[in-house]
Amino acid sequence: MAETVIKVKNLSKRYRIGVREGYKTFRETLVDSVKAPFRRIANIGKPVPKDETIWALKAVSFEVKKGEVLGIIGRNGAGKTTLLKILSRITEPTEGRIELKGRVGSLLEVGSGFHPELSGHENIYLYGAILGMDSYEITKKFDEIVAFAEIEKFIDTPVKRYSSGMYMRLAFAVAAHLEPEILLVDEVLAVGDAAFQKKCLGKMGKVAEEGRTVLFVSHNMGAIESLCHRGILLESGEKAFESEIHSVVSKYLSKSYETLEDPLKNCARLGNGKIHVVDFHLESPDGEVLKAARSGEPIVFCFKFENRDCLSNEKVSFCFSVYTDKEFALFHYYSHFSNIYFQDLPKQGWAKCLIPELYLSPGNYLVMSYTLVSGERADWPQAFLPITVVGADFYGTGNPNLSSWGPMLVKGKWAVKEI
Amino acid sequence: MLDSNSNITIIEPKKGLVAVDLKELWNYRELLYFLTKRDIKVRYKQTILGGLWAIIQPVFTMVVFTIFFGRMAKMPSNDIPYPIFVYAGLLPWTYFANALSASGESLVGSANLITKVYFPRLIVPTAASLAGLLDFFIAMLVLLGMMVYYQLVPSFQILLFPFLLGLTFLCAVGAGLWLSALNVQYRDIRYVIPFLIQIWMFVSPVIYPMSLVPEKYHWLLALNPMAGVIGAFRSSLLGHHPIDWTLLGISSLIIVIILLSGVYYFRKMERTFADVI
C-alpha cells in the first residue's frame, strides 16, 4: 500500500467580498468620495460583517496516495483554484489542516515570473529560482528545457519579443522540469498549439509514471480522463463526490448545465398546433440524462411531445437544428431527410434521435425544434434550448481535442500522392 | 530550493506572532540573488545613457543645490567646499530614497508572482533595496574624483563606512517592509511615499550641517535615523569632523526598532497578501 502524501482535513477558506453599490448620482459620488476616507478610517480594525464574506471552500477533506493523479472537477467558482492556492501555500486556510509529505511544485499560471525585458536565458534562471529550483539544478536541465520549448534560436532575445506561443512554451518548459514529489497543476494545458499541448500532456503523464503525485485542475474532461485515476467533484466549495475518475466526470456532466427556467413552457409557437414539443434533454445511448454532450461521442437528442390532434394516418416528421451561441445555424435535421416518418403517435411520448458521433467542438450551443404533420408546419416553438458540448478525445489519439477554432470538427483519412 | 527529503509540511491557519523561518529564507537565498540581479538588469534596459543615470541624478542635484543653497543662500558647510559637502550627503540619501521607494512599491509590483507562486515574501522588498546598491557604488566614483580634486583625505573613520552603508540598507529595508505591506492593503501609500521621501530629506542633514540646528533640538533630529547616519557618512568620508557617536547610537537603535517592527508587521500581514493584493 502506497503511503499517503497529502492529507487534507476540514479545509475551509473564507473570502471577503465587497458590498455591491447601487446606482448613484454624480452628486452622491462626489459627496461619497469626500466622506469615504473618514468612514474607512473609522472602520479599520473592525470585524468584517458576515454578509460581506463568502466561503470559497467549506470543510473539504480528502487524502492522496503517493503516485496518484487526482483530478479536481467543478464549475467556475467551485473552489478548485482556491484549493490549489492553499495547497501551494500562496494563501492561508481559514480553518482546517493539511499535511504534505515532500517537495511541492505548483503550476498555477505559467510564466507569471517572467520579466519581459530579460532574455529567455535569464528568465529560465529567474523563473526556476521562483519555482524553487537551485541554479545547479537549472544548469543541469537547461538544454532539455530549451529543446522542450523549441526556442533554441531565440534564447538570447528578450522575451517581450517572443510570440505569445513561444512565451508560454518556454514558461511551461521550465515549470515542467521542476521535479517535485507533489505537483499541483491548474489549467495550464491551454497553451500553445495542438502539437505542443500533446507534448505537455505527455510530459504530465511521464511525471505521473515516475511515481510522483499530481493534483490536476481542468475544464477539459478529455485531458482529465486521460491523465487522472481518481477525481473529486467540488460544488460551491464543498466536496460533492469522490470516486474513480470516469464516474466523477459523468457525474459532473450530468449536473453541469442547469437552466434557470424551462424555455419551452411559455414560449410563442408557430404552426397549426397539432403537436406540441414540451420538453427537451440530452441522453447518453444507455438512457442516462445528460446536460452536456461530448465531442465525438454518441448522444441522443430527446424531445417530449404532446399529440394534440394528429390523425392516426398522418405522417409526422420531427426535426431539430443546432445553432452556435451567436445564433448562427449549423445544421438542420428532419427525420424525413432519412425517409423516416412516424404514424400512430401516442398521446404523449418522446421523440429521440441518436447521433452516433457528435461533430461539434466544445462550447455552448442552441437547439430549436420543429415538427411537420402531413407536410405542414405543426409546431415551431420560438425558443432556443441551450446545450453544452465538452471536449473529449475526438480524434482517438489520446490527445483530447483542445481546439476551439469554430464550431465544427471533422476527421478523415490523410494521404500524400506523388504527381 | 526546497528540501527534497520527505519532510512534512503542515498548512494551518496561523495565529499571533509568527517567527521568521530563517532556514526557509536560507533555502531561498538564490531567489534573492536572482531577483536582485533582475532589478539591476532591468533598471536601465532600453535607455541610451544606461548606468550613467546613476551619476547624472546625484550630480545634477548637487549642482542645483550648490547654486541655490551654497551660493545664493550661503548655507554653512563645516568649512569644506559646499559641492563636496552636499554630494557626500546626497550619496547615502539618494540610495536610501531610491531603495525605499523601490521596496515600498515592490510587493504591489509583483502582484502576479504573489498570487501565483509561493516563496518567502520578505525576499521581494529586500531584493528591491539591494538592487540600488550598484547605483550607489557608481555614484561613489564621482565622490572619489571630487575628493582628489578638493584634496580631502579620509581619516581612520573611513573604516566605519561599510557599517554605515549596512545601516542605511537596514533602514531602507525596515521602512520598506512597513510601506510595502501597508501598500498591499491601502494603495494610499503609493501617494504617500514620494511625499514622505521629500519631507524626510528636509529633516535630514543633507543640504545643511547638523551644526545649523540649535544644540537643544539635536535629540529631536536624532529620532530621524537617517540624521545620524548621514552625518556619520560625511564625517567618515571627508574626515573633517569627528563622528557624533551619541547621535549615531540613537539612530542605530531606532533603525533596529524600525526593522524588527517592520518584520513583525510584514509577517502578520503576509498571510493575506495573496487575497487582498
Interface residues (C-beta under 8 A of the other chain):
Chain A: Y15 R16 K85 I86 L87 S88 R89 I90 T91 E92 P93 T94 E95 G96 R97 I98 E99 L100 K101 G102 R103 V104 S106 L108 E109 S112 G113 H115 E117 L118 E122 Y125 L126 A129 I130 L131 G132 M133 D134 S135 E137 P158 P180 E181
Chain B: M1 L2 D3 S4 S6 N7 I8 T9 I10 I11 E12 P13 K14 Y28 E30 L31 Y33 F34 L35 K37 R38 K41 V42 K45 Q46 N112 L113 I114 T115 K116 V117 Y118 F119 R271 T272 A274 D275
